[in-house]
Every structure is written in C-alpha cells, then in structure tokens.
Amino acid sequence: MRKCLAFGYIILVVNLTSCSTVVYKSSSEIPVAISKRSCCKDNFVVEGVTNFYLWGVVPAERTVWLDHEIRENAMTAGAHLVIEEYQTMYSLFLTLISFGMYFPVNYKIIGQGEKISIR
C-alpha cells in the first residue's frame, strides 16, 4: 500500500513541477509580422501538434518556425498573427492513458497573408 501511495505522490509531484515550452520564432525567410500589413489580405489557418514526453520534461523546449508554417500554406508573407495553444479531448485522453509519459500540445496559427502568385 505504501509503495502505491509513494508512486502516486511521485507522479503528482512530477506532473505539477514539470513544464513544456513551445517557442514560436521566425527565421526571416519570409516577412512575418504580428501587426497588420497592407500587402496581406488573404486569411489562413495553420494547425499543428508538438509532442512532449515524460510529463513535458523531454524535450524542455520545442520550436515552431512561423515562416515555415506560413509558407506551407502557400503564402509569401504573414501578418496579423494570432497563436492559440490548446489540448483536444483525444490529446487529453492520450496524456491520461500514458500517465503523462506522452503530452501533445496542439497549436493554431491564424493570420492574413499574401498568396503565392502563379504566372
């Protein structure tokens, strides 16, 4: 009984003290701005998932490259960006069933861009 309580306590402490960090950066390959820009008029939404393990401890930090994500959506520029992090019911289920060993973080990038012109 004591071993079960000790294991439960350790799991609780690790879950409350570990943290996962998602860093959103731009490598300046394409123009990316948080504020509005006159050239960017087309709306876009990009969704993705970053995975953490061992209660969010490994890796300590994940980087999402904004310009890569925006370019994947056929845009040459991005502006008026809003970034949301959330957890779906399925992600929460996976985290609970694995006792926190697997911890996915979902993100959504909403913004306006300039579409690639095909000539």
Secondary structure, DSSP 8 states (H G I E B T S, - for coil): -HHHHHHHHHHHHHHHH---EEEEE--SSS-B-SS--TT--EEEEEEEEEEEETTTTBSSEEEEEHHHHHHHTTEEEEEEEEEEEE--HHHHHHHHHTTTSEEEEEEEEEEEEEE----
